Structures are given as C-alpha cells and as structure tokens.
Amino acid sequence: MSTAAKLQEVRIKEIKVTEDTITAQLVDGRIISVPLAWSWRLSEATPKQRANYRIIGDGDGVHWPDIDEDISAEGLLYGIPARRPQKHNQNQINTKRPTKASRGTRE
C-alpha cells in the first residue's frame, strides 16, 4: 500500500521585515522566518524602504521597488540566501587581453 501526499503550493500572504529577520506568513498558515542578512539589499535598506513592498504573482514572492529586491516564497522556505554581486579586482580588469578593436587593428 502506498501513500501519496499532495504538496501544497508555497504562497506568501503577509511579510514583515525587522532589524533581524524576514518573516513570511504563508496562505496555509505556516510562518517562515529567516535572518535579515540573507538579503543584503534588505539588510542595507532603511526601515521605510523595507516597509515599501508588494506581494507578487498571487503570493509567489515579494518585491521591494525602492531597492529592486525580489524574494520568492520557495527561496524563503528552502533557505536560499541572496548572493551579493562579486566585485572585480582591479588587477583582473587590467590583465585582460586587449581586443583587436581596442588595439586599433583592422582586419
């Protein structure tokens, strides 16, 4: 005998951002809380910017327009922190080989 469980869609009903956490209430009643540090944009945002959000895609995620941040319901549930963009080392930029166009050569 096999038992099959129907997986429920993960959808956000409400979101709250504090100085330490991002907390989402899901439509099925669950509450998920993750460290604020998981979103470097939100952790660097002002309280006013954090408060300006909208739930998108029927609860699939949340968008903060002031800081251009999007967090999905699944990302919160499965613990997927946002990665900060890598800064390029100046030495890496200077050691790139010049292209023909930048050397002034014509074909």
N, C-alpha and C positions, 0 to 999 in steps of 0.2 A: 504494500500500500504506500503510495507516495502522497505527500502533502505539498501543495503549491501555495506560496504566499504571494499575494498581489502587492507589488511595490507601488507605493504612493508617490505621486509627483511631489517634488520639493518646491514649495512656493512660499514666498515671504508675504506676511500680512502687515507687519509693522517692523520698524527698525529704530534702534536707539544707539547713539554713539556717546560714550562718556570719555573722560580723560584716560581711561584704562582699557575699555572694552568696546567691542561692536556686538550688540545683542539683537538677534532677529527672532521675532515671534512668527512661526510658520502657520499656515492656514489649518494644519491638522492639530494645532495646539502645542507642538513642541517648541521649546525655546533653545536657541543655539547662541553661545557666547564665545567669542574668540578675542585674543589680545589685540588691542588697537595697533600695536606695532606690526601686525600682519599687513596693514595697509599704510605704506609710508606716506602716501598723499594725505590720507585722513589724519595720521599722527602729526603731520606738519600743518594741518589746516586750523583755522580759527574755529571757535565754537559756532559762530554764525555760519561759516561755510559748511560745517558738519551738519547743521540743522537744515540746510537747504538741499533736500534730496527729493527724488521721486521714485516710486516703485515702478519698474518697467516689465513689460512682457507678461502681464497678468500674474506678477509675483515671481517671475524667473530671476529677477535681480534688482539691484538698486543703482541709481545713477546720481552722482553729485556733480551738477553742472559747473559750479564755481571752481572746482579743482579737476574736472574731467576724469573722475574716478567711477569705475563700474565694478560692482562685486556681484557675483552670481550666487544664487541660493545654494547650488551644489558646491561651489567653492567654499562657502561657509561651512556647510555640512561635512564635507570631506577634508577640510583643513588644508586648503591650498592658499598659502600666503602670496601676496603680490610681490613681484621682484622689482627691485629698484634698477633702473637702467644703468648699465655699466658706463663709466666714464673712460674715455680713451686716454691712454698715456701719451704725452706729447712726443716721447721718443718713438712710439709706434707710428704716429702720424708722420713724423719726419723721415722715417726709414722706408716708407712706401716708395716703390719704384715709380718714376715719372712716366706718364703715358706719352705716346708719340705727339699728341696734341699739345701737351704741356711743355715738350722739348722744342716745339716749333718745327718738327719734321713733317714733311709732306710725303704722301705715297704716290 
